[in-house]
Amino acid sequence: MENKELDTFIPKPWEPKKNNIFLVNFPEEFGIEVWTINSISKPKYIDGKWGNILITFRDPIGPSVSEALFKFLKNQINIDKKVNFDLNIQSLDPTSVVIEDWLINVEEILSFDFGELDVSDDNCQLVSIVIKPLNCELLDLKK
């Protein structure tokens, strides 16, 4: 057996975390499926405060993310702007095991963007929100 063949059986000393293997878990009452999340910015700590987080969703015909977000927005207009809910951002390894888990305490949804339409673009419609975290915590998965 040549050395090149042996190299394929030796474990790598490290494996990078991939940007495209993640889950975002919203509270059930939102009615937002995990597979609709297109992208999310991870927490940033800036000048003693947690920075805003942008979440972009794919908006399928059903279940409609626009409809779910609009219902939430409509309820928020009728009550206090502060929302106070938790969501999790989980990075996964290639076998779908959670390798990083952020708990985000959301204080407010700062903006809702229901996307754009363009006759020259046949991609999936995207909608986005910007959330203001009250606190972010990287959970200890070794417990």
HUTA-V807066 format. One line per field, one symbol per residue. ss: DSSP state (~ for helix, > for strand, _ for the rest). phi: phi as a letter, one per 30 degrees, with the letter a starting at -180 (. if undefined). A space follows every 50 residues. Layout:
# HUTA-V807066
ss = ???
phi = ???
This chain:
# HUTA-V807066
ss = __~~~~~______________>>>>__~~~___~~~>>>>____>>__>> __>>>>>>______~~~~~~~~~~~~~~___>>>>>>>>>>>_____>>> >>>>>>>>>>>>>____________>>>>>>>>>>>>>_____
phi = .dddddedcddddabddcdcbabbcdeeddicdddddcaaddebcbhibd ddbcbccdcdeadddeddddedddddddbeddchbcbcccdcddciddca bccccdcacdabbdibcadcbcdddcbbbcccddabbdddddd
